[in-house]
């Protein structure tokens, strides 16, 4: 999943995708979420609507992970303020949480949770119908994801960007416990 998110982030920054309403989190954010993910069951995809101040939740377990989404939603205004202009007067108002409709009995194989999450995000990103994502297509989706990663590994521009990439110093970074209030 991290590799695909990296590819999507770079394609967006290179303007290969004409999408200006999407941000993909980096590895540091992923590490912080991964620490908490071990407590969750399967996958949750969230889309943050900055204009309407809402978090759209796609939870394959139909709300069983709501407590984690609520904590994430509380962090969003602080994240926005931290990356915004220093003298901005952004209000730290909370974001509402909207549970998005999900098909029942999805993700029958525990090996497909990453593919399901990526394909849901891709459909949302491209404005496609989420009903396209179902168990029968997952073997092909896994192959497509692998091909996309292989193709990116042979893309001269992405190779140059990866060579210039300086990873964050994860050892000295602060991790926040989402369980703390």
C-alpha positions as CSV (number, residue, x, y, z in Angstrom):
1,X,0.0,0.0,0.0
2,X,2.8,2.4,0.8
3,X,4.4,1.9,-2.6
4,X,1.1,2.6,-4.4
5,X,0.5,5.7,-2.3
6,X,4.0,6.9,-3.1
7,X,3.4,6.4,-6.8
8,X,0.1,8.2,-6.7
9,X,1.7,11.1,-4.7
10,X,4.5,11.4,-7.3
11,X,2.1,11.2,-10.3
12,X,0.1,14.0,-8.7
13,X,3.1,16.2,-8.0
14,X,4.4,15.6,-11.6
15,X,1.0,16.6,-12.9
16,X,0.5,13.3,-14.7
17,X,-2.8,13.2,-13.0
18,X,-4.9,16.4,-13.3
19,X,-6.1,16.1,-9.7
20,X,-5.7,19.1,-7.4
21,X,-8.1,18.0,-4.6
22,X,-6.1,15.0,-3.3
23,X,-3.3,14.6,-0.9
24,X,-1.6,11.3,-0.2
25,X,0.1,10.9,3.2
26,X,3.8,10.1,3.4
27,X,5.6,7.3,5.2
28,X,5.8,9.1,8.5
29,X,2.0,9.4,8.7
30,X,1.7,5.8,7.6
31,X,4.0,4.7,10.5
32,X,1.9,6.5,13.0
33,X,-1.3,5.1,11.7
34,X,0.3,1.6,11.4
35,X,1.0,1.6,15.1
36,X,-2.7,2.1,15.8
37,X,-3.8,-0.1,12.9
38,X,-2.8,-3.3,14.8
39,X,-5.8,-2.6,17.1
40,X,-8.2,-2.4,14.1
41,X,-10.0,-5.1,12.2
42,X,-9.3,-5.2,8.5
43,X,-9.3,-1.8,6.7
44,X,-10.8,1.6,6.8
45,X,-10.5,4.2,4.0
46,X,-11.2,7.8,4.8
47,X,-11.6,10.8,2.5
48,X,-11.3,14.2,4.2
49,X,-13.5,16.9,2.6
50,X,-11.7,20.1,3.6
51,X,-14.4,22.3,2.2
52,X,-17.3,20.7,4.1
53,X,-15.2,19.8,7.1
54,X,-16.3,16.2,7.0
55,X,-14.6,12.8,7.1
56,X,-16.2,10.2,4.7
57,X,-15.6,6.7,6.1
58,X,-15.5,3.6,4.1
59,X,-15.3,0.8,6.7
60,X,-15.4,-2.8,5.6
61,X,-16.5,-3.7,9.1
62,X,-19.4,-1.2,9.0
63,X,-18.6,1.1,11.9
64,X,-16.6,-1.2,14.2
65,X,-13.6,1.0,13.8
66,X,-15.5,4.2,14.5
67,X,-13.5,5.0,17.7
68,X,-10.3,5.2,15.7
69,X,-11.9,7.4,13.0
70,X,-13.2,9.8,15.7
71,X,-9.7,10.2,17.1
72,X,-8.3,10.8,13.6
73,X,-11.1,13.3,12.8
74,X,-10.1,15.2,15.9
75,X,-6.5,15.4,14.7
76,X,-7.3,16.8,11.2
77,X,-7.7,20.5,12.2
78,X,-4.4,20.3,14.0
79,X,-2.7,18.7,11.0
80,X,-4.2,21.4,8.7
81,X,-3.0,24.2,11.0
82,X,0.5,22.6,11.3
83,X,1.0,22.6,7.5
84,X,-0.8,25.9,6.8
85,X,0.7,29.4,6.7
86,X,2.2,30.4,10.1
87,X,0.0,33.4,10.6
88,X,-3.2,31.8,9.4
89,X,-6.2,32.1,11.6
90,X,-7.5,28.6,11.0
91,X,-10.1,27.5,13.5
92,X,-9.6,24.1,15.2
93,X,-13.3,23.2,14.6
94,X,-14.0,19.5,14.5
95,X,-14.9,17.6,11.4
96,X,-18.1,15.6,11.1
97,X,-17.9,11.9,10.4
98,X,-20.1,10.4,7.6
99,X,-20.3,6.6,7.3
100,X,-20.5,5.9,3.6
101,X,-22.5,3.0,2.3
102,X,-20.6,-0.2,1.7
103,X,-21.5,-3.4,0.0
104,X,-22.2,-6.3,2.4
105,X,-20.0,-9.4,2.5
106,X,-17.0,-7.8,0.9
107,X,-13.3,-8.8,1.4
108,X,-13.8,-12.5,2.0
109,X,-10.1,-13.2,1.9
110,X,-7.9,-11.7,4.6
111,X,-5.1,-11.5,2.0
112,X,-7.0,-8.9,0.0
113,X,-7.5,-6.1,2.5
114,X,-4.8,-3.9,1.1
115,X,-6.0,-4.4,-2.5
116,X,-9.6,-3.6,-1.4
117,X,-8.5,-0.4,0.4
118,X,-6.4,0.8,-2.6
119,X,-9.2,0.0,-5.1
120,X,-11.8,1.8,-3.0
121,X,-9.5,4.8,-2.8
122,X,-8.7,4.7,-6.5
123,X,-12.5,4.6,-7.4
124,X,-13.1,7.6,-5.1
125,X,-10.1,9.4,-6.5
126,X,-11.2,8.8,-10.1
127,X,-15.0,9.3,-9.5
128,X,-15.8,5.7,-10.3
129,X,-18.7,3.7,-8.9
130,X,-17.7,1.7,-5.8
131,X,-19.8,-1.2,-6.8
132,X,-17.0,-2.1,-9.3
133,X,-14.9,-3.3,-6.3
134,X,-15.8,-6.8,-5.3
135,X,-14.1,-10.1,-4.4
136,X,-14.2,-11.6,-7.9
137,X,-11.9,-9.0,-9.4
138,X,-9.3,-9.0,-6.6
139,X,-6.8,-11.4,-8.2
140,X,-6.7,-9.1,-11.2
141,X,-6.4,-6.1,-9.0
142,X,-3.4,-7.6,-7.1
143,X,-1.7,-8.2,-10.5
144,X,-2.5,-4.6,-11.6
145,X,-1.1,-3.2,-8.4
146,X,2.1,-5.3,-8.9
147,X,2.4,-4.1,-12.5
148,X,1.9,-0.5,-11.5
149,X,4.7,-0.8,-9.0
150,X,6.9,-2.6,-11.6
151,X,6.2,0.1,-14.2
152,X,7.0,2.9,-11.7
153,X,10.3,1.2,-11.0
154,X,11.2,1.5,-14.7
155,X,10.0,5.1,-15.1
156,X,13.1,7.3,-15.6
157,X,11.5,10.3,-13.9
158,X,10.3,8.3,-10.9
159,X,13.7,6.6,-10.7
160,X,15.3,10.1,-10.5
161,X,12.9,11.2,-7.9
162,X,13.4,8.1,-5.8
163,X,17.2,8.5,-6.0
164,X,16.9,12.1,-4.7
165,X,14.5,11.1,-1.9
166,X,15.8,11.7,1.6
167,X,13.9,9.6,4.1
168,X,12.7,11.1,7.3
169,X,14.6,10.4,10.5
170,X,12.0,8.1,12.0
171,X,14.1,7.5,15.1
172,X,13.8,11.0,16.4
173,X,10.2,11.6,15.3
174,X,7.4,12.0,17.9
175,X,4.7,9.4,17.8
176,X,1.3,10.3,19.3
177,X,-0.7,7.7,21.1
178,X,-4.2,8.0,19.7
179,X,-5.6,6.3,22.9
180,X,-4.5,9.3,25.0
181,X,-7.1,12.0,25.5
